């Protein structure tokens, strides 16, 4: 059994754990929205919510998410980055089951078809991807970071992040807003894969070298660790915020697609994994990416689905539209307090929407 197969199996298990943890994180956010103090009744409803850390589903989700990422970290030392990034397709298979059983989401034929396109595309990426398992020395890794092509790629990544961040801040387009949010998150968060692979590579090298101690206790190792924690922390924070703002059935695939795409591109440029590609592999790889993009397009929900629900503000409060189901439920709680035992836990504050400056 080749090293890349071992890395692939570990990565598959890690991806399942990550997806399960992600859905538990979303479940925690859904529970959070149900435990609030009503603060405004009018055109919109604003509700003050508890900190997310108080909810057990979220805490368990963090644990599974961390274990999955640890498994993925180990796998990076045994297989090419582009191959392991493409294996994230397993999350689209498990995401349907988790969303159905854990989040009680309705799985439509359109969603199944979209997931099928994404999975088939990722299968192509895996089948025709890089199957090498190269171990790099610290000197080789450091040299790759100063490569002119990699530096140009980093500049392009900065421009992509700036563009989509401005699109997200404008808030125009029901599908464009979450997509831009996912692109910014994936572009920066995927860099953690590069730093994780560098660290995992050095850990593997130190285990097989008599000079392993000096390899691990070097300035380069500590700089890679710092960059990994920074980009990984950014990815985790954006994922957590995105799950609170958007529907998991929409934002989770977008997150994964953006992360997969940028992780593959980074691996191609930094480790020069494209050198093993011939005409056939290149063609099939492009077809795989096209299939993935078709799946992204089909994942778009209907306009009436996007108009329901609400938005979580940066101050931890929730703004719900008047026609959302939760808003209607809260109005029924207010109108008929005698029939709802939970009304004692709700504080009604009679202020206008304009005075709150929501």
C-alpha positions as CSV (number, residue, x, y, z in Angstrom):
1,X,0.0,0.0,0.0
2,X,1.5,3.3,-1.1
3,X,2.0,6.2,1.3
4,X,-0.6,8.3,-0.6
5,X,-3.3,5.7,0.0
6,X,-2.6,5.8,3.8
7,X,-2.8,9.6,3.7
8,X,-6.0,9.4,1.6
9,X,-7.7,7.0,4.1
10,X,-6.8,9.2,7.1
11,X,-7.9,12.3,5.2
12,X,-11.3,10.7,4.4
13,X,-11.9,9.9,8.1
14,X,-10.9,13.4,9.0
15,X,-13.3,15.0,6.5
16,X,-16.2,13.0,7.9
17,X,-15.4,14.2,11.4
18,X,-15.1,17.8,10.2
19,X,-18.4,17.6,8.4
20,X,-20.1,16.1,11.4
21,X,-18.6,18.8,13.6
22,X,-19.6,21.5,11.2
23,X,-23.3,20.4,11.2
24,X,-23.2,20.3,15.0
25,X,-21.9,23.8,15.0
26,X,-24.8,24.8,12.9
27,X,-27.2,23.0,15.2
28,X,-25.8,25.0,18.1
29,X,-26.5,28.2,16.2
30,X,-30.0,27.1,15.5
31,X,-30.6,26.3,19.2
32,X,-29.1,29.7,20.0
33,X,-31.7,31.5,17.9
34,X,-34.5,29.8,19.8
35,X,-33.2,31.1,23.2
36,X,-33.5,34.8,23.1
37,X,-34.9,37.9,24.8
38,X,-37.3,39.7,22.5
39,X,-36.2,43.3,22.2
40,X,-38.3,44.8,19.4
41,X,-41.6,44.2,17.7
42,X,-42.3,46.0,14.4
43,X,-41.3,45.7,10.8
44,X,-38.4,43.5,12.0
45,X,-37.7,41.6,15.2
46,X,-34.5,42.0,17.1
47,X,-33.5,39.4,19.7
48,X,-30.6,39.3,22.1
49,X,-29.0,35.8,22.2
50,X,-26.7,34.0,24.6
51,X,-23.1,33.5,23.7
52,X,-22.8,30.4,21.4
53,X,-20.4,28.7,23.8
54,X,-23.2,28.0,26.2
55,X,-24.8,25.4,23.9
56,X,-23.6,21.8,24.1
57,X,-24.1,21.0,20.4
58,X,-21.7,23.7,19.5
59,X,-19.1,22.5,22.0
60,X,-19.3,19.0,20.8
61,X,-19.1,20.2,17.2
62,X,-15.9,22.1,18.1
63,X,-14.4,18.8,19.4
64,X,-15.3,16.8,16.3
65,X,-14.0,19.6,14.1
66,X,-10.7,19.7,15.9
67,X,-10.2,15.9,15.8
68,X,-11.0,15.9,12.1
69,X,-8.5,18.6,11.4
70,X,-5.8,16.8,13.4
71,X,-6.4,13.7,11.2
72,X,-6.1,15.8,8.1
73,X,-2.9,17.4,9.5
74,X,-1.4,13.9,9.8
75,X,-2.5,12.9,6.3
76,X,-0.7,15.9,4.7
77,X,2.6,14.2,5.4
78,X,1.7,11.2,3.2
79,X,0.1,12.5,0.1
80,X,0.0,15.5,-2.4
81,X,-1.9,18.5,-1.2
82,X,-4.0,18.7,-4.4
83,X,-5.1,15.1,-4.0
84,X,-6.1,15.5,-0.3
85,X,-7.9,18.7,-1.0
86,X,-10.0,17.0,-3.7
87,X,-10.9,14.3,-1.3
88,X,-13.0,16.8,0.5
89,X,-15.8,15.6,-1.8
90,X,-16.7,13.0,0.9
91,X,-18.1,15.9,2.9
92,X,-20.8,16.4,0.3
93,X,-22.0,12.8,0.7
94,X,-22.0,13.0,4.5
95,X,-23.4,16.5,4.5
96,X,-26.7,15.3,3.1
97,X,-27.2,12.7,5.8
98,X,-26.1,15.0,8.6
99,X,-28.2,17.9,7.4
100,X,-31.2,15.5,7.2
101,X,-30.8,13.7,10.5
102,X,-29.0,16.3,12.7
103,X,-30.4,19.6,11.4
104,X,-33.8,18.2,10.2
105,X,-33.4,19.8,6.8
106,X,-35.4,18.7,3.8
107,X,-33.2,17.1,1.1
108,X,-34.6,17.9,-2.4
109,X,-33.9,16.2,-5.7
110,X,-32.1,19.4,-6.8
111,X,-29.7,19.2,-3.9
112,X,-29.0,15.5,-4.6
113,X,-28.3,16.3,-8.2
114,X,-26.0,19.2,-7.3
115,X,-24.2,17.0,-4.8
116,X,-23.8,14.3,-7.5
117,X,-22.1,16.8,-9.8
118,X,-19.8,17.9,-7.1
119,X,-18.8,14.4,-6.1
120,X,-18.3,13.2,-9.6
121,X,-16.1,16.2,-10.3
122,X,-14.0,15.5,-7.2
123,X,-13.7,11.9,-8.2
124,X,-12.2,13.0,-11.4
125,X,-9.8,15.3,-9.5
126,X,-8.7,12.4,-7.3
127,X,-8.4,9.8,-10.1
128,X,-6.3,12.0,-12.3
129,X,-4.5,14.0,-9.6
130,X,-1.0,13.8,-8.2
131,X,-0.3,10.5,-6.5
132,X,3.2,11.3,-5.3
133,X,4.3,11.3,-1.7
134,X,7.4,13.5,-1.7
135,X,9.2,14.4,1.5
136,X,10.9,17.8,1.4
137,X,13.8,19.1,3.4
138,X,13.4,22.4,5.3
139,X,15.7,24.1,2.8
140,X,13.5,23.0,-0.1
141,X,10.4,24.3,1.7
142,X,11.9,27.6,2.5
143,X,13.1,28.0,-1.1
144,X,9.6,27.3,-2.5
145,X,8.2,30.2,-0.4
146,X,10.5,32.6,-2.3
147,X,9.7,31.2,-5.7
148,X,8.7,34.1,-8.1
149,X,5.7,32.1,-9.4
150,X,4.4,31.4,-5.8
151,X,4.8,35.1,-4.9
152,X,2.8,36.1,-8.0
153,X,0.1,33.6,-7.0
154,X,0.0,35.2,-3.5
155,X,-0.4,38.6,-5.0
156,X,-3.3,37.3,-7.1
157,X,-4.9,35.8,-4.0
158,X,-4.7,39.1,-2.3
159,X,-6.6,40.8,-5.2
160,X,-9.3,38.1,-5.2
161,X,-9.8,38.5,-1.4
162,X,-10.0,42.3,-1.7
163,X,-12.5,42.1,-4.6
164,X,-14.9,39.6,-2.9
165,X,-14.6,41.4,0.4
166,X,-15.8,44.6,-1.2
167,X,-18.7,42.6,-2.9
168,X,-19.7,41.2,0.5
169,X,-19.6,44.6,2.2
170,X,-21.9,46.0,-0.5
171,X,-24.4,43.3,0.3
172,X,-26.0,43.1,-3.1
173,X,-27.3,39.8,-4.4
174,X,-28.8,37.0,-2.4
175,X,-26.5,34.4,-3.8
176,X,-23.5,36.7,-4.4
177,X,-23.2,37.7,-0.7
178,X,-22.7,34.2,0.8
179,X,-20.5,33.2,-2.2
180,X,-18.2,36.2,-1.7
181,X,-18.1,35.4,2.0
182,X,-17.1,31.8,1.2
183,X,-14.4,32.9,-1.3
184,X,-12.7,35.2,1.1
185,X,-12.8,32.5,3.8
186,X,-11.6,29.8,1.5
187,X,-8.8,31.9,-0.1
188,X,-7.2,32.7,3.2
189,X,-8.3,29.6,5.1
190,X,-6.8,27.3,2.5
191,X,-3.4,28.7,3.2
192,X,-3.6,26.8,6.5
193,X,-3.4,23.6,4.4
194,X,-0.1,24.7,2.9
195,X,1.4,25.5,6.3
196,X,-0.1,22.3,7.8
197,X,1.5,20.2,5.0
198,X,4.9,21.9,5.6
199,X,4.7,21.2,9.3
200,X,3.5,17.6,8.8
201,X,6.3,17.1,6.2
202,X,8.9,18.3,8.8
203,X,7.4,16.1,11.5
204,X,7.6,13.1,9.2
205,X,11.2,14.0,8.3
206,X,12.2,14.4,11.9
207,X,10.8,11.0,12.8
208,X,13.0,9.3,10.1
209,X,16.1,11.5,10.8
210,X,18.8,11.3,13.4
211,X,18.8,15.1,13.6
212,X,15.0,15.3,14.2
213,X,15.3,17.5,17.2
214,X,17.0,20.4,15.4
215,X,14.5,20.1,12.5
216,X,11.6,20.6,14.8
217,X,13.2,23.3,16.9
218,X,14.1,25.7,14.1
219,X,12.9,29.2,13.3
220,X,11.3,28.0,10.1
221,X,9.2,25.5,12.0
222,X,8.0,28.0,14.5
223,X,7.1,30.5,11.7
224,X,5.1,27.8,9.9
225,X,3.3,27.0,13.2
226,X,2.5,30.7,13.7
227,X,1.2,31.0,10.1
228,X,-0.8,27.8,10.5
229,X,-2.5,28.9,13.7
230,X,-3.3,32.4,12.2
231,X,-4.8,31.2,9.0
232,X,-6.5,28.2,10.6
233,X,-8.0,30.4,13.3
234,X,-9.2,32.8,10.7
235,X,-10.9,29.9,8.8
236,X,-12.5,28.6,12.0
237,X,-13.8,32.0,13.0
238,X,-15.2,32.7,9.5
239,X,-16.8,29.2,9.4
240,X,-18.5,29.8,12.7
241,X,-19.8,33.2,11.7
242,X,-20.9,32.0,8.3
243,X,-22.9,29.1,9.9
244,X,-24.7,31.7,12.1
245,X,-25.6,34.0,9.2
246,X,-26.5,31.5,6.3
247,X,-28.3,28.2,5.9
248,X,-25.9,25.3,6.4
249,X,-27.3,23.5,3.3
250,X,-26.1,26.4,1.2
251,X,-23.0,27.8,3.0
252,X,-21.3,24.5,3.9
253,X,-20.9,23.3,0.2
254,X,-19.8,26.8,-0.7
255,X,-17.2,26.8,2.0
256,X,-15.9,23.4,1.0
257,X,-15.8,24.3,-2.7
258,X,-13.8,27.5,-2.1
259,X,-11.5,25.7,0.3
260,X,-10.9,22.8,-2.1
261,X,-10.3,25.0,-5.1
262,X,-7.8,27.3,-3.5
263,X,-6.1,24.4,-1.7
264,X,-5.6,22.6,-5.0
265,X,-4.3,25.8,-6.7
266,X,-1.9,26.5,-3.8
267,X,-0.5,22.9,-3.9
268,X,0.0,23.2,-7.7
269,X,1.9,26.4,-7.4
270,X,3.9,25.9,-4.3
271,X,4.8,22.1,-4.6
272,X,4.7,22.2,-8.4
273,X,2.4,19.3,-8.4
274,X,1.3,20.1,-12.0
275,X,4.5,18.7,-13.4
276,X,3.1,15.1,-13.3
277,X,0.2,16.2,-15.5
278,X,0.0,15.1,-19.2
279,X,-2.6,16.1,-21.8
280,X,-5.1,13.4,-20.6
281,X,-4.7,14.3,-16.9
282,X,-5.0,18.0,-17.6
283,X,-8.2,17.5,-19.6
284,X,-9.9,15.2,-17.0
285,X,-8.8,17.6,-14.3
286,X,-10.5,20.5,-16.0
287,X,-13.7,18.4,-16.6
288,X,-13.7,17.6,-12.9
289,X,-13.5,21.3,-12.0
290,X,-16.3,22.1,-14.5
291,X,-18.5,19.4,-12.9
292,X,-17.8,21.0,-9.5
293,X,-18.9,24.4,-10.7
294,X,-22.1,23.0,-12.1
295,X,-22.8,21.6,-8.7
296,X,-22.2,25.0,-7.1
297,X,-24.8,26.6,-9.5
298,X,-27.4,23.9,-8.7
299,X,-26.9,24.4,-5.0
300,X,-28.4,27.9,-5.2
301,X,-31.7,27.9,-3.3
302,X,-34.9,29.4,-4.7
303,X,-35.6,33.1,-4.1
304,X,-38.5,32.5,-1.8
305,X,-36.2,30.3,0.4
306,X,-33.7,33.1,0.7
307,X,-36.3,35.6,1.7
308,X,-37.2,33.7,4.9
309,X,-35.4,33.8,8.2
310,X,-33.2,36.6,9.5
311,X,-29.7,37.8,10.0
312,X,-27.3,37.7,13.0
313,X,-25.7,41.1,13.6
314,X,-22.1,41.6,14.8
315,X,-23.3,42.6,18.3
316,X,-24.8,39.1,18.8
317,X,-28.4,40.2,18.2
318,X,-30.8,38.6,15.7
319,X,-32.9,40.5,13.1
320,X,-35.8,38.5,11.6
321,X,-38.0,39.5,8.7
322,X,-41.6,40.0,9.4
323,X,-42.6,37.0,7.2
324,X,-40.1,34.5,8.8
325,X,-41.6,31.6,10.6
326,X,-39.7,32.4,13.8
327,X,-40.9,36.0,13.7
328,X,-44.5,34.7,13.4
329,X,-44.0,32.3,16.2
330,X,-42.8,35.2,18.5
331,X,-45.8,37.3,17.6
332,X,-48.1,34.4,18.6
333,X,-46.2,34.2,21.9
334,X,-46.9,37.9,22.4
335,X,-50.5,37.9,21.3
336,X,-51.5,34.8,23.3
337,X,-49.3,34.8,26.4
338,X,-51.8,32.7,28.4
339,X,-51.3,29.8,26.1
340,X,-47.5,29.8,26.1
341,X,-45.6,28.8,29.2
342,X,-42.4,30.2,27.7
343,X,-43.7,33.7,27.7
344,X,-42.3,34.2,31.2
345,X,-38.8,33.9,29.8
346,X,-39.4,36.7,27.2
347,X,-39.0,40.4,27.9
348,X,-41.1,42.6,25.6
349,X,-39.6,46.1,25.1
350,X,-41.9,48.5,23.2
351,X,-39.6,50.6,21.1
352,X,-39.7,51.5,17.5
353,X,-37.5,50.0,14.8
354,X,-36.0,53.3,13.9
355,X,-35.1,54.2,17.4
356,X,-33.0,51.0,17.7
357,X,-31.0,51.9,14.6
358,X,-30.8,48.3,13.6
